[in-house]
Amino acid sequence: MQYFSTNKRSLHADFEQAVLQGQPDDNGIYFPVSIPSFDQAVMSLPEVDIAFRVIQPFVGEAIPELPLFEICRETLSFPFPVVNLTKDIGSLELFHGPTMAFKDVGARFMSRCLQYFSQKRSGRTVVIVATSGDTGGAVASGFHGVQDVDVVILFPKGRVSRIQELQLTTHGDNVIALEVDGSFDDCQAMAKQLLADRDIKAKAYVTSANSINIARWLPQQFYYFFAVKQWEGASPIISVPSGNFGNLAAGLLAKASGLKVKRFIAACNANDVVHRFLKTGRYEVKPSVSTLSNAMDVGNPSNFVRILEIVDKANLELKDVITSCSISDDETTETMQRVDKEYGYVLDPHGAVAFKALSDHLELDPGERGFFLETAHPVKFDSVADILGRSIDLPDPVVKMTEKQKVSIGIPHETNAAKDIILHRLG
Ligand SMILES: *Cc1c(COP(=O)(O)O)cnc(C)c1O
């Protein structure tokens, strides 16, 4: 499979180049030249086989079938259950992986692809990523212990949750956690400069692990297939709590290749650029505002252009396949409390936005059914205990983590401070 840049469309790369590069030089985003279609018979296969069949056309010759199958197997080391909360609403629980968020799937897949490429090319790779919480943890866990790859994570001091911080800082070894005295935006600006730095590039392959990278984005299709396989009755409506829109774009890609989904709901918080675009036709970028569902606090979602590409390539009408809404923090809080009381189910703030969006939608459209993506475990967010008025039991792996030693390096928000550490590391 070849990939083109959404800016300069004549700029092409194969899977390996696109993964190692992350983002094209023209600041566009990579997109496959064609959308594969699959045979419905795939749905009766075991999960790992489904994943392999879904991803193989995208990888093409870049990784032979045997190692690719092994990468799929290692990626999918945990379950993806759809839990029914009411007769019409299910929760697709994506938090059973090592860092309890859906980003584990993409991070594990990408880390193993990079390991394969590093071994083939015999060089070192440095992965640089800025995080507001979940991305860094998934990337740290996915890449920990992967040979020939170092991971540098920039996170804003004091602005990630207690458990997210543990997930970032308790690995050590090839995972370098830089605690930046600044905001997430500072971290992101630093990451961008480091990724372009010539001195670092002279010593190693340098790439990012955000959802722009196709090796993180494409495997997010897997759990849409697994969930639809579990779903009984007519094609579901799927509500996706959205920030950078990687998750929703992956679901839409699965639909475009034949997965039976009725429609998607883009469930946004107060950061509602896409919601306003669908209503008014105007795409107006705004600075992000902080909300309870902070992994969705994105002012200019980087994957939205992929949604436009899919719709265009598959001849879909955007309004037919995606409806959207914006849920306030008050509604999020109220939803978490109500779902806890009525169904005995603890939502995290992101899942709560998606639940609320879906239940509002079903009220207008009785007879429809669907599920929402519960994108992270509620224990990861410090706000949940306050909102529900009681503490949440820590799962066993989290208890073990609290006993480990925290290792991070505090730095000011200056790119050179991070650069020195990376260059020293590369020797
Ligand atoms: C990253 C994240 C999201 C947003 O996903 P996008 O693919 O950026 O739209 C939603 N919920 C949680 C818990 C996340 O970590």
The ligand as a Gaussian input file, in Angstrom:
#p B3LYP/6-31G(d) Opt

LIG

0 1
 C       -7.090000      10.103000      23.433000
 C       -8.377000       9.915000      24.115000
 C       -9.611000      10.281000      23.520000
 C       -9.682000      11.000000      22.189000
 O       -9.382000      10.160000      21.109000
 P       -9.065000      10.807000      19.669000
 O       -8.659000       9.653000      18.826000
 O       -7.978000      11.800000      19.884000
 O      -10.331000      11.449000      19.199000
 C      -10.780000       9.993000      24.191000
 N      -10.761000       9.406000      25.411000
 C       -9.614000       9.066000      26.027000
 C       -9.671000       8.466000      27.375000
 C       -8.381000       9.299000      25.406000
 O       -7.237000       8.976000      26.026000

